[in-house]
Amino acid sequence: MKDLLKKYKSVITFIFTFLLVYAVLTFAYKLYLQYGSSDVYYPDYMTNLVAKQSKDLLETLGYQAQIIPHPDEPSMKLIINNKYVARVIEGCNSVSVIILFASFIIAFTGKFKTTFFYLLAGSVLIYVANLVRVVILSVGLYHYPWRKDVLHTVIFPAIIYGMVCLLWLFWVNRFSNPKKHE
């Protein structure tokens, strides 16, 4: 048993670190959701921010867009040219995806400075990609509402999680500490 633990020490360390960081960040995020709700930034600050920035991007693209709080659930209604097309919910704010990304990067850490800046840059990239995803999805739902299931459940999750996987692969192959993970 001792030989197995020694042989797979790096794998066990990675899994333990990943799970620990993921659990801590997820718990912190749940606390934020529980205690961070606000009437000003309904339903929570991050979801509200994504809704507002999505509206601004849509307006930049020439659409008349507005967001209003959903009366029956904690979300923001996204309206394009007076047509209700989508709701921006907590799951649309990219925080959960960023937590998953960060947990992997920290578990497969490299030098502190490199890890920190990669986490920061990767998180910003995921956030921006998510904003673009919400905007394109909303435009798609406006023009092709019958494609809702394919757009929302297949294409756009594949894009965001595919990008996260590429960021992970780039990290492991380029920046993580290879001697530590052999």
N, C-alpha and C positions, 0 to 999 in steps of 0.2 A: 504494500500500500504506500509506503514511504517513497519507493522508487517511482510509482505512478504520479504521486503528488509532485515530486521533483521534476519529473519529465514534463508534466503538463502545468507547471507552476505559472507560466506566462498566460496560458489560456484561462486558468482558474482566476488569476489576478484580473485579467481583462473582463471576464464575466462578472465577477464580484464588483469591480469598480463601476462597470457600466450600470449594473442593477442598482447599486447604491446611489450613484449620481442621478440616475433616472428617477428613483423613488424620492430623493430629497427635492429635486427640482419640480417634480409633479405635485408633491405635497405642498410646496411653497406656492405653486400656481393655483392649486385648489383653495388654499387660504386666501390668495389674492381674489379669486372669483367669489368666494364666500363673503369676504369683508370689503371688497373693493367696488361693489356696485354703487352706482351713483345716479341721481336724477339728472345731473348735469351731463355726465358722460354715460348715458344709458346704452346698453346694459352694463358694460364695464368700459374702462378707458381704451384698452387695446382694440376691442371689437368696434367701438365707436370710431376710433381713429381710422381703422381699415375702411369702414363704411364711408367716412368723410373723404378720405383720400381716393377711394374708388369713384365716388361722385365727381370729385375734381378732375380725375383722369378722363372720365366719360365726357365731361363738359369740354375738356381740351380736345377731345376727338370730335366735337361738334354735336353731341347729343344734349338734349335738355334733361338733366338728371336731378333727382332730389332723393333725400333719405328722410324717413320719419320713423319714430319709435313704433314698433309693432304693439298693438294694444293687448294682444292675448299671450305673448311669449317674449322672453328676453332676447330680442333681436331687433335689427333695423330693417325696415322695408326699403328696398332699392327700386326706384321708379324711373323709367326711361321714357321720355316723351309721353308722359301721363299714363304709362302702362306699367303696372306692378309686375316686375320680372323676377325678383329674387329677394331672399332675406339674408342678411348678413348676420350669422350667428357666431357664438364663441368659437366654434370649430373652424371658422373662416379667417381667424386672425393670425394664423401661422405660429402661434406660441407653442403649441404641442409639437409641431414639426421641428421647431428650433430646439426644444428640449431634447427630443430624440437625437438630433444632429449633435448637440453639445455633449450629450452623454457619451456618444461614441468617440468623439474627438478627445474628450478628457480621459476616457478609458484607454485610448491608444495614444497617449500623450507623447509629445516631443519636448523640445526646449520650451521653457515657460513663455518667453517672448513670442516665439513662433506660434505656439498653441493659442495664446491670447489673441494675437492679431488674426489668425486663421478663424478662430471662433467668431470674432467680431465681424470680419469680412463675410464669412459664410452665412452668419445670421442675417446680416443686411441683405445679402444676395437672395436668401430664402424669402425674406420679408417682401422685397421688391418683386420677386417672381410671383409671390402669392397675390400681391396687388394686381399685377398684370393678369394673373389667372382669374381673379374675381371680375375684372373689367371685361376680359374676352368672353368669359362664361356669361356675363350679363348681356353683352351684345349678342352672343349666340342665342340666348334664351329669348331675347327681344325679336330677333329675326327668324329663328328656327325653334319655336317652343316645343315642337314634336320631337326634337332631338335631346330633350332634357336629360333623360336617363343616361344616354351614351356620353354626353358632355360632362355631366356632373359626377358620374360614378366610375367612368373608365378613363376618358382622355385626360382630364385635368388632374386627377390623382396620380396617374402614370407620369405626367410631366413633373409635378412637384416632387414626388418620391424618387423618380428617376434622377432628377437633378441632385437630390440629397445623396443618393448612392454614388453618383459621379464625384461629388465633393468628398465623400468618404474614401473612395478609391484613390483619388488624387492625394488626399492627406496621407494615407497609408504608404503609398508608393513614393511620395516626395518628401514629406516632412516628419513623419513619426519616427521615433527612435528605433531603428531596425534591430540593433543589438538587444534591446530590451524585449522585443517581441519574437525573437527566433525560437 
